[in-house]
Amino acid sequence: MVDSNGTPITIAIVGVGEMGAAVGRRLRECGARVVTSLTRRSDMSARRARDAQLEIVVNDNELVDGASFVLSIVPPAAALEVAQRLRDQLRRASPQPIFVECNAIAPMTTRRIAALLETENFIDGGIIGGPPPAGQREPAKGPRFYLSGPQAARATRLVEFGLDIAVLDGPIGAASALKLSYAGLTKGFTALAAAMVNAAARAGLTEALRVELARTQPEMLARLERFVPQMFPKAYRWVAEMEEIAAYVGTPGEGAMLYQGAACLYAELAAQVGGEHSAASLEHLVSFCRRSI
């Protein structure tokens, strides 16, 4: 796939976590030149970038220069910092790339970033689904990128490079709102399950709860056994996402405090995973979900 000058299209990936690296790999496998920067990134991020065979540039000017698209795929807490960091480079770039804000942030945060960047080439994005697997180029084999805003249709070209793109008929903020609505249900369920399993364990009712769920809610038990263990290494990233969901939901009476509580729960579990706190809650969850571990 090439641009109007006959050269491979360049797509910049900001953030080479599990999702960003996998998306970059999919784009590269489907013919794009994919660049990323390791500025302020960990050794693990560097390893992911190399494993995905992404082209590593040394600074943000090289990251933005010549790119048709810049995809920001970072933890929610870093989304605003990324926009602040790239603001001047995006302004100076000629032609200006299309900036796609792909992070799990509240619509008002997305609009704040759009205002900060002061560019018409801004698209609100929300990613739903897991990282695309290696070696499979079909868009259906990966997450869906929901896009919104006046420029959203311009990114449908990314379908040519293996991404599943769906354009929403809505303003900047609509894609972010859909992403958080979905995450509030899925990750919210995981938080609720973790809280209640731990409460039951403290009361000595672990097996009684398991038996009753197996008897009356087998689908719920199966989901719990699958998704709670998968949460452990991600809990630290979900803290800010729950805070963004709380801001999106609104007032305490509208349910915002549910997600503020979920943020606190994930922060505590992340501390236990990292060895900073006693791992009592984590051990209760591991024990309860033993069938899937």
Buried (B, 14 or more C-beta within 10 A) or exposed (E): EEEEEEEEBBBBBBBBBBBBBBBBBBBBBBBBBBBBBBEEBEEEBBEBBEEBEBBBBEEBBBBBBBBBBBBBBBBBBBBBEBBEBBBEBBEEBEEBBBBBBBBBBBBBBBBBBBEEBEBEBBBBBBBBEEBBEEEEEEBEEBBBBBBBBEBBEBBBBBBBBBBBBBBBEBBBBBBBBBBBBBBBEEBBBBBBBBBEBBEBBEEEBBEEBBEEBEEEEEEEBBBBBEBBBEBBEBBBBBBBBBBBBBBBBEEEEEBBEBBBBBBBBBBBBBBBBEEEBEBEBBEBBBEBBEEEE
